[in-house]
């Protein structure tokens, strides 16, 4: 029998073989389940610098956890100690075992159980340094385990109000993980007490154990260490710890240009498995902080999706405000995943068309924006006309108000006055209130109907001859930017108004007004437009500081994406947002979304206005 063999290695070996076999099966299944477009992206970019970028990203995120450090440095340290610590334990242990054996091809388990098999020979490179380093790394990992225990017992110590509620098999995997390194410490210390081959940590603990029957305890401790490794390896593919490997594949797929489609694919499965269930998304979810829902957050949606027990209530009870996506250190696109699953749950409605009038009216609508029909009512006085290649006048700017903006005619009137003051050649695309961008349908999972509607509207936009599409609704703006693949430029009215101001086409008078600006979800987190509205307001008055703003802005609560919440529950979310907006007692609460304006006007005595109204009122 070779000197580096003992039967206690078998639980570890069996567990490792099962783990790698299951990983290969899962990875192959996910890659095979990519749709045609996703596979094309992979093949196109796999041999490119994007692969190098993916490797670098894996090092930064999977080992160093840069994003978690940015959000919570204590959690970052905890994850770093586990990930980088274990990685270093493997790498340094492998180097030590290879130096000891004088071959790179030593038994694969030797590095894992090195202290047991070491025969006291010092005939290899710097054994004292290896021993010190391995003890230091082990102590570092144990400090992370201590933090994990603290997080589970009292999460506020780590800056978290709530932690994730795990399933029983997640708990088995978690317990096994927490036991691996304490058992390693005890096993190595018991051997050190017998053979005096430990380092500064293991030898010290071994000396403390000398009053115990260490000769009888040594083998049981090594068996325990090998066994908990086996349990963790076997549990890993079926628990939240699958994120350790899934995140790496997800990074490569993203770098190769793969994105979510309208249907569930291998990429969706990979994203779901890349969620570590760290619980960061729980604390930022307005449904938790304001409405008291504790079982619908992204972490639970993804958990139930993986386990095949997802309910419609969990799927549909989401504001889709993207606060969870913004906070997620892995960047899991849970909002898009919800849209996909909603579509699957509504597959029985796939033959139903809610907008059958569109095909019949497509020609009529198209003619409404042809050059011959652009009347003086739609092109403001003083505006200069442009000509297309046939010499027929076409509007330079198409204005799309959106369904919610039509509920606030004053926003539309404000945009009319601004267009007139700037002498803009424009046309009102949805003046008849018969067009919807289709995004609310898509959010609810009616992808086929949304595609039908968007195809019609895209035809109208492309045939108009306009150079620019301006919309007042962030929902429409996000849809036009991300879903329509338009050939003309699209701007939200905050961007456009800033452009008019910077070009000197409009001038505004300043006063002593104090504004608290609310970042709409689709405009802020969805499209990263934060500075344009603030620059406009600062040109007029004083911008108040809001505690939770920009990427941390709280949803107004009245999202069209949620069909589960009652009016009272929506108002609870709205009131949480209003509390932060009113903290500095502004004169106006300003937003750039008609939906947010509706919500805030109902629950607040202070003046609420859209930014277009503010600009219009201050034009000289």
Beta strands, then each sheet from edge to edge (+ up, - down):
strand 1: 386-387
strand 2: 393-394
strand 3: 397-400
strand 4: 426-428
strand 5: 468-471
strand 6: 489-492
strand 7: 514-517
strand 8: 542-543
strand 9: 588-591
strand 10: 607-610
sheet 1: 1+ 2-
sheet 2: 4+ 3+ 5+ 6+
sheet 3: 8+ 7+ 9+ 10+
end
